[in-house]
Amino acid sequence: MEVIYLLIPISLLLVAVMIYFLFWAIRSGQFDDLEGEAYQILMDDDRDTIIDEDDP
């Protein structure tokens, strides 16, 4: 029974830390553009990476 006196504060502290990091991620813009990064891979312009063999 005494272990519950330790587990409850630890779990409340863990929840508080998780809520802090959730609000930090929201404020820092982590969830602003959820689809942009996925489409950026598809819209990659490969013309810049083609190496011309005639160039020295």
TACORZI-V172420 format. One record per pair of residues at least 6 apart in sequence whose ideal C-beta (glycine too) atoms are under 8 Angstrom apart, sorted by the first residue. I is the first residue (numbers start at 1). GAP is how many residues later the second one is. Records with the same first field share a line. If there is no record, write none. Layout:
# TACORZI-V172420
I: GAP / GAP
This chain:
# TACORZI-V172420
25: 6
